[in-house]
């Protein structure tokens, strides 16, 4: 955790207890800081899509090829949000629903 605090410039208290999930978050964030590619499976992802991009997203869901999403990444670790800057997330849409 010292390395994460040093490299991000964000300090946070070290908790008395660290859960398995916290330990996994520390490990994964360290991998990202090392420049590694990280593979995670989120439970649910909410995407905001402009109306002109909806048809493209629907077509992408029909073909499970990966799509790239570029955005600033914030990683929450031990209750602290750590801004990591721009990142490219590669996602495969397996199913989804459109709202709106």
C-alpha positions in Angstrom: 0.0 0.0 0.0 3.0 2.3 0.6 3.8 2.1 -3.1 0.3 2.9 -4.2 0.3 5.9 -1.9 3.7 7.1 -3.1 3.0 6.7 -6.8 -0.5 8.2 -6.7 0.2 10.9 -4.2 -2.9 10.0 -2.3 -2.5 8.9 1.4 -5.1 6.9 3.3 -5.0 5.2 6.6 -4.1 1.6 6.8 -7.0 -0.4 8.2 -6.5 -2.8 11.1 -8.1 -5.6 9.1 -7.8 -6.2 5.3 -10.4 -8.4 3.7 -9.7 -10.8 0.8 -11.4 -8.3 -1.5 -9.2 -5.4 -0.2 -6.0 -7.6 -0.7 -7.2 -8.4 -4.3 -7.7 -4.7 -5.0 -4.2 -3.8 -3.7 -2.7 -6.6 -5.9 -4.7 -5.6 -9.0 -3.8 -1.9 -8.6 -0.1 -2.8 -8.2 -0.3 -4.8 -11.4 -1.8 -1.7 -13.2 1.0 0.5 -11.8 3.5 -2.1 -13.2 2.0 -1.5 -16.6 0.4 -5.0 -16.7 -2.9 -5.7 -18.5 -5.6 -6.6 -16.0 -8.4 -8.9 -16.7 -11.5 -8.5 -14.4 -15.1 -9.6 -14.6 -17.4 -7.0 -13.2 -20.8 -8.0 -12.0 -22.5 -5.3 -14.0 -21.4 -2.4 -16.0 -23.5 0.7 -16.9 -22.7 2.4 -20.1 -24.1 5.7 -21.2 -24.4 5.7 -25.0 -25.3 8.7 -27.2 -28.4 8.1 -29.3 -26.3 7.9 -32.5 -24.1 5.1 -31.0 -27.0 2.9 -29.8 -27.3 1.0 -33.1 -23.6 0.3 -33.2 -23.7 -1.0 -29.6 -26.6 -3.3 -30.4 -24.7 -4.7 -33.4 -21.6 -5.2 -31.2 -23.7 -7.2 -28.7 -24.6 -9.7 -31.5 -21.0 -10.4 -32.2 -19.0 -11.1 -29.0 -15.9 -9.5 -30.4 -14.1 -7.2 -28.0 -14.8 -3.4 -28.2 -12.4 -0.8 -26.8 -13.7 1.9 -24.4 -11.4 4.8 -23.5 -11.9 6.9 -20.4 -10.3 8.1 -17.2 -10.0 5.3 -14.7 -10.7 5.8 -11.0 -9.9 2.8 -8.7 -11.5 2.6 -5.3 -9.3 0.9 -2.7 -9.9 0.7 1.0 -12.6 3.4 0.6 -10.4 5.9 -1.2 -10.9 6.8 -4.8 -7.6 6.8 -6.7 -7.6 8.6 -10.1 -5.3 6.7 -12.5 -5.8 8.8 -15.6 -6.7 7.6 -19.1 -7.1 3.9 -19.8 -8.5 1.6 -22.5 -10.9 -1.0 -21.3 -11.6 -3.9 -23.7 -15.0 -5.3 -23.2 -17.0 -8.2 -24.7 -20.7 -7.7 -24.6 -22.4 -11.0 -23.8 -25.8 -9.6 -23.0 -27.3 -6.3 -22.2 -30.4 -4.2 -21.9 -31.2 -0.8 -23.2 -33.0 1.7 -21.0 -34.3 5.1 -22.0 
